[in-house]
Amino acid sequence: MNKIIEEDIANIIQSNIEWSSFKKKTVLVTGANGFLPAYMVEVMMYLNIHCGYDINVVCLVRNLSKAQSRFANYLDNSHLLFLHQDVCDEIMYDNKIDFIIHAASQASPKYYGVDPVGTLSANIFGTRNILNLAVTNKVESLLYFSSGEIYGIQSDESVQIHEDSYGFVNPMNIRSCYAESKRMGENMCVSWGSQYGVNAKIVRPFHTYGPGMDLTDGRVFADFVGNIVNNEDIIMKSDGLAQRPFCYLTDAIIAYFKILLVGESGEAYNVGNPNCECSIIELAQTLVTLFPEKSLKVITQITANDLTTVQMKSPLQRSTPDIKKISDLGWCPIVSVEQGFKRTIESYW
């Protein structure tokens, strides 16, 4: 295992999570190949190997070869199981499931313009299938991965976004396929909770990064990391003035497990790091500065009709969460931008 990832997982395990809740339980993770859920799988497998927790981790994946590569360290471990299918199809698993982490989704902006139907399908039809499975299994808890995108355009971007700060999302904009379907998924969780008693909790991640993220997924911070890893100048495709808060993976993963175990049913929680807010241009300059020996530069180069970088660009100038609600559960992010991105970049070497 990569040394930095191993250190991160050890740090996560040392957090104030009641890990014993997972002992001898079965946890279904949809979209387990994804950047965020894959780390959650790693944490549970660490608990199995180092703590003897006997957690059965069932990974629902569309791309089996990718999953086998991602979790190559555990292919001989009987506690890791692969469920090879699309989440939009009926879920075929006969054994008892105790917890569900539903993260199957096309979260990258590069898909919104070229595959909007595929983008919204996992968020709606996949969520329906998972919620029905939760009813059948009477699961202890379900965590639904939503997004900070559901807040839309805020009337006052100078104020941090509270969980009730719903702004405008234009349903006639193709980019809204993601935000609108995530909104619907949230309402489905609440509806299945009300009608069938599903103990569903919702997490709204904000700009999370770290080792293992896809450097080609279209998100600007992933592009920047890829530039540094490949010894390339950072090419800015906007003015870079948009403000974003950046949350390192270890902080985020701790929050997700905490919400799954002690969050309130039918409630949504922002997870981000408002203490690490900076502009995109500031981030680019910080990353270049972290590795002066590379002598890299930040260059502005805007392409007018690029579908992925202009038409699919977020309309938000600033999007920073209020995290009081998750903080009340005993969570606080601690990793700085400099620390987190240095670890991230070095993990690819």
Phi, psi and omega per residue, in radians:
M1 nan 2.510 3.067
N2 -0.949 2.344 -3.051
K3 -1.042 -0.736 -3.104
I4 -1.182 -0.716 3.108
I5 -1.115 -0.713 3.125
E6 -1.100 -0.709 3.084
E7 -1.123 -0.728 3.127
D8 -1.062 -0.787 -3.109
I9 -1.146 -0.690 3.090
A10 -1.082 -0.670 3.109
N11 -1.172 -0.666 3.106
I12 -1.094 -0.774 -3.116
I13 -1.065 -0.529 -3.115
Q14 -1.379 -0.047 -3.119
S15 -1.313 3.032 -3.055
N16 -1.506 0.960 3.078
I17 -1.827 2.460 3.095
E18 -1.453 1.353 -3.045
W19 -1.085 -0.468 -3.107
S20 -1.077 -0.279 3.095
S21 -1.060 -0.385 -3.098
F22 -1.652 -0.071 -3.095
K23 -0.980 2.210 3.077
K24 1.002 0.442 3.104
K25 -1.829 2.901 3.078
T26 -1.946 2.218 -3.110
V27 -2.075 2.109 3.047
L28 -1.617 2.237 3.114
V29 -2.091 1.949 3.099
T30 -1.533 2.566 -3.083
G31 1.142 0.608 -2.991
A32 -1.097 -0.330 3.067
N33 -1.244 -0.306 -3.044
G34 -1.147 2.744 -3.084
F35 -0.914 -0.911 -3.070
L36 -1.329 -0.908 -3.119
P37 -1.109 -0.518 3.130
A38 -1.069 -0.661 3.100
Y39 -1.168 -0.607 3.106
M40 -1.161 -0.664 3.051
V41 -1.073 -0.801 3.136
E42 -1.004 -0.726 -3.126
V43 -1.103 -0.788 -3.120
M44 -1.181 -0.615 3.085
M45 -1.213 -0.584 3.045
Y46 -1.068 -0.766 3.111
L47 -1.074 -0.638 3.099
N48 -1.153 -0.850 -3.018
I49 -1.282 -0.725 -3.025
H50 -1.727 -0.325 -3.070
C51 -2.149 -0.065 3.107
G52 1.132 0.726 -3.031
Y53 -1.459 -0.278 3.107
D54 0.949 0.798 3.084
I55 -1.507 2.211 3.014
N56 -1.502 2.002 -3.101
V57 -1.835 1.954 -3.110
V58 -1.779 2.008 -3.077
C59 -1.762 1.924 3.064
L60 -1.494 2.075 -3.064
V61 -2.422 2.583 3.025
R62 -1.496 -0.617 -3.073
N63 -1.860 1.682 -3.045
L64 -1.186 -0.715 -3.115
S65 -1.119 -0.649 3.087
K66 -1.135 -0.718 3.136
A67 -1.132 -0.720 -3.138
Q68 -1.145 -0.573 3.074
S69 -1.274 -0.772 -3.110
R70 -1.097 -0.671 -3.085
F71 -1.949 0.640 -3.073
A72 -1.009 -0.516 -3.117
N73 -1.182 -0.264 -3.007
Y74 -2.104 0.212 -3.044
L75 -1.109 -0.446 3.115
D76 -1.657 0.110 -3.110
N77 -1.635 2.118 -3.053
S78 -1.185 -0.231 -3.130
H79 -1.495 -0.104 3.078
L80 -1.870 2.121 -3.102
L81 -2.167 2.503 3.096
F82 -1.898 2.315 3.026
L83 -1.958 1.802 -2.965
H84 -1.612 1.740 3.136
Q85 -2.983 2.961 3.016
D86 -1.490 2.371 -3.130
V87 -1.105 -0.346 3.133
C88 -1.325 -0.240 3.055
D89 -1.574 2.813 3.129
E90 -0.976 2.326 -3.098
I91 -1.365 2.066 -3.087
M92 -1.860 1.590 3.080
Y93 -2.570 2.131 -2.964
D94 -1.607 -0.368 -3.072
N95 -1.452 2.856 -3.104
K96 -1.164 2.377 3.074
I97 -2.007 2.320 -3.092
D98 -1.781 -0.636 3.127
F99 -2.336 2.593 3.060
I100 -2.251 2.308 2.984
I101 -2.006 1.883 -3.048
H102 -1.764 1.741 -3.088
A103 -2.162 0.130 -3.141
A104 -1.177 2.030 -3.090
S105 -3.021 2.591 2.998
Q106 -1.531 1.558 -3.014
A107 -1.504 -0.211 -3.085
S108 -1.402 2.349 3.114
P109 -1.027 -0.368 -3.108
K110 -1.154 -0.317 3.134
Y111 -1.560 -0.380 -2.975
Y112 -1.061 -0.677 -3.101
G113 -1.477 -0.540 -3.049
V114 -1.694 -0.391 -3.133
D115 -2.509 1.082 -3.126
P116 -1.135 -0.595 3.138
V117 -1.161 -0.777 3.087
G118 -1.117 -0.611 -3.141
T119 -1.112 -0.830 -3.078
L120 -1.386 -0.404 -3.058
S121 -1.107 -0.802 3.140
A122 -1.102 -0.598 -3.097
N123 -1.297 -0.399 -3.126
I124 -1.919 -1.109 -3.093
F125 -1.199 -0.684 3.086
G126 -1.111 -0.739 3.129
T127 -1.117 -0.673 3.064
R128 -1.026 -0.819 -3.130
N129 -1.078 -0.730 -3.116
I130 -1.184 -0.707 3.128
L131 -1.154 -0.673 3.080
N132 -1.126 -0.671 3.090
L133 -1.121 -0.659 3.105
A134 -1.106 -0.663 3.105
V135 -1.121 -0.850 -3.110
T136 -1.040 -0.697 -3.071
N137 -1.594 -0.113 -3.089
K138 0.866 0.934 -3.034
V139 -1.089 2.627 3.125
E140 -1.189 -0.679 -3.112
S141 -2.816 2.565 3.105
L142 -2.255 2.320 3.084
L143 -1.938 2.089 3.114
Y144 -1.786 2.159 3.091
F145 -1.455 1.883 3.021
S146 -1.709 -2.480 -3.078
S147 -2.840 2.655 3.002
G148 -1.131 -0.253 3.125
E149 -1.130 -0.382 -3.075
I150 -1.149 -0.294 -3.100
Y151 -1.305 -0.322 3.103
G152 1.133 -2.724 -3.118
I153 -1.485 2.151 -3.109
Q154 -1.564 2.546 3.133
S155 -1.247 -0.470 3.133
D156 -2.370 1.691 -3.069
E157 -1.353 -0.074 3.106
S158 -1.357 -0.250 -3.102
V159 -1.750 2.413 3.074
Q160 -1.109 2.586 -3.044
I161 -1.490 2.031 3.047
H162 -1.492 2.846 -3.117
E163 -1.064 -0.281 3.110
D164 -1.824 0.182 -3.061
S165 -1.542 1.114 -3.079
Y166 -1.355 2.186 3.132
G167 -1.853 -2.810 -3.043
F168 -1.594 2.232 2.976
V169 -2.121 2.146 -3.101
N170 -1.454 1.911 -3.104
P171 -1.199 -0.209 3.130
M172 -1.594 -0.014 3.097
N173 -1.640 2.225 -3.071
I174 -1.025 -0.539 -3.136
R175 -1.139 -0.365 -3.102
S176 -1.287 -0.077 3.112
C177 -0.948 -0.604 -3.113
Y178 -1.362 -0.950 -3.077
A179 -1.110 -0.764 -3.110
E180 -1.129 -0.719 -3.112
S181 -1.285 -0.540 3.026
K182 -1.165 -0.667 3.060
R183 -1.057 -0.783 3.137
M184 -1.105 -0.699 3.104
G185 -1.042 -0.682 3.096
E186 -1.088 -0.790 -3.137
N187 -1.133 -0.579 3.080
M188 -1.122 -0.722 3.097
C189 -1.046 -0.780 3.135
V190 -1.152 -0.701 -3.125
S191 -1.171 -0.804 3.102
W192 -1.148 -0.533 3.081
G193 -1.165 -0.769 -3.119
S194 -1.197 -0.766 -3.024
Q195 -1.516 -0.582 -3.032
Y196 -2.105 -0.016 3.083
G197 1.361 0.359 3.118
V198 -1.226 2.225 -3.115
N199 -1.496 1.330 -3.051
A200 -1.766 2.336 3.057
K201 -2.074 2.654 -3.029
I202 -2.137 2.294 3.053
V203 -1.994 2.403 3.102
R204 -2.034 1.611 -3.110
P205 -1.266 2.561 3.059
F206 -2.137 2.006 2.888
H207 0.764 1.188 -3.101
T208 -1.759 2.405 -3.083
Y209 -2.440 2.894 3.076
G210 2.751 -3.114 3.123
P211 -0.990 2.456 3.096
G212 1.648 -0.152 3.135
M213 -1.269 2.610 -3.134
D214 -1.282 2.025 -3.073
L215 -1.336 -0.016 3.107
T216 -2.035 0.322 -3.005
D217 -1.452 0.001 3.027
G218 1.668 -0.148 3.105
R219 -1.443 2.439 -2.950
V220 -1.075 -0.673 -3.115
F221 -1.223 -0.520 3.050
A222 -1.209 -0.691 3.061
D223 -1.014 -0.774 -3.108
F224 -1.097 -0.780 3.119
V225 -1.064 -0.742 3.102
G226 -1.046 -0.688 3.097
N227 -1.039 -0.840 -3.106
I228 -1.139 -0.782 -3.139
V229 -1.023 -0.668 -3.082
N230 -1.648 0.217 3.109
N231 1.007 0.763 -3.134
E232 -1.993 2.591 2.973
D233 -1.074 2.593 3.086
I234 -1.435 2.168 3.140
I235 -1.745 1.977 3.101
M236 -1.441 2.231 3.134
K237 -1.879 0.304 3.039
S238 -2.667 -3.120 3.109
D239 -1.280 -0.229 3.072
G240 1.326 0.217 -3.071
L241 -1.503 -0.223 3.119
A242 -1.063 2.418 -3.112
Q243 -1.720 2.327 3.096
R244 -2.435 2.547 3.051
P245 -1.662 2.328 -3.066
F246 -1.959 2.161 -3.065
C247 -1.978 2.158 3.140
Y248 -1.266 2.625 -2.977
L249 -0.994 -0.737 -3.098
T250 -1.080 -0.750 3.092
D251 -1.035 -0.785 -3.084
A252 -1.146 -0.776 -3.092
I253 -1.088 -0.697 3.081
I254 -1.036 -0.746 3.126
A255 -1.091 -0.734 -3.100
Y256 -1.102 -0.787 3.123
F257 -1.144 -0.642 3.139
K258 -1.128 -0.740 3.114
I259 -1.127 -0.755 3.125
L260 -0.998 -0.714 -3.026
L261 -1.566 -0.675 -3.030
V262 -2.201 0.044 3.071
G263 -1.188 2.789 -3.137
E264 -1.422 2.420 3.107
S265 -1.073 2.375 3.115
G266 1.326 0.214 -3.134
E267 -1.940 2.651 3.091
A268 -1.938 2.539 -3.093
Y269 -2.302 2.219 2.978
N270 -1.237 2.405 2.997
V271 -2.300 1.938 -3.140
G272 -2.894 -3.116 -3.117
N273 -2.220 1.533 -3.129
P274 -1.115 -0.296 3.095
N275 -1.296 -0.237 -3.126
C276 -1.996 0.696 3.104
E277 -1.461 2.357 3.052
C278 -2.735 2.909 3.092
S279 -1.363 2.804 3.134
I280 -1.090 -0.683 3.122
I281 -1.178 -0.639 3.085
E282 -1.129 -0.696 3.101
L283 -1.071 -0.813 3.141
A284 -1.010 -0.788 -3.128
Q285 -1.166 -0.629 3.107
T286 -1.109 -0.774 -3.093
L287 -1.139 -0.693 3.090
V288 -1.109 -0.703 -3.109
T289 -1.198 -0.518 -3.133
L290 -1.086 -0.455 -3.080
F291 -2.265 1.192 -3.078
P292 -1.068 -0.444 -3.113
E293 -1.147 -0.294 3.138
K294 -1.470 -0.290 3.126
S295 0.944 0.746 3.136
L296 -1.554 2.789 -3.112
K297 -2.201 2.857 3.005
V298 -1.829 2.148 -3.071
I299 -2.150 2.325 3.096
T300 -1.619 2.249 -3.106
Q301 -2.653 1.688 -3.070
I302 -1.715 2.201 3.106
T303 -1.810 2.098 -2.935
A304 -1.096 -0.717 -2.974
N305 -2.015 0.489 3.128
D306 -1.365 2.015 -3.055
L307 -0.997 -0.704 -3.038
T308 -1.414 -0.493 -3.049
T309 -1.804 -0.341 -3.121
V310 -1.945 -1.040 -3.094
Q311 -1.161 -0.508 3.129
M312 -1.683 0.135 3.137
K313 -1.142 2.444 3.082
S314 -1.118 2.403 3.105
P315 -1.378 -0.070 -3.049
L316 -1.458 2.295 3.044
Q317 -1.477 -0.592 3.126
R318 -2.501 2.380 3.141
S319 -2.565 1.639 -3.056
T320 -2.240 2.250 -3.030
P321 -1.465 2.605 2.855
D322 -1.479 2.148 -3.060
I323 -1.937 0.355 -3.115
K324 -1.041 -0.663 -3.055
K325 -1.106 -0.804 3.103
I326 -1.300 -0.529 3.095
S327 -1.109 -0.568 3.117
D328 -1.160 -0.282 3.063
L329 -1.529 -0.019 3.109
G330 1.702 0.466 -3.117
W331 -1.989 2.465 3.081
C332 -2.623 2.175 3.109
P333 -1.268 2.504 -3.037
I334 -2.252 -0.211 -3.030
V335 -1.555 2.225 -3.130
S336 -1.359 2.883 3.086
V337 -1.026 -0.802 -3.112
E338 -1.099 -0.806 3.138
Q339 -1.112 -0.838 -3.043
G340 -1.146 -0.808 -3.107
F341 -1.267 -0.527 3.068
K342 -1.138 -0.774 3.092
R343 -1.104 -0.742 -3.130
T344 -1.036 -0.899 -3.091
I345 -1.118 -0.745 -3.125
E346 -1.182 -0.396 3.128
S347 -1.208 -0.307 -3.134
Y348 -1.612 0.005 -3.128
W349 -1.648 nan nan
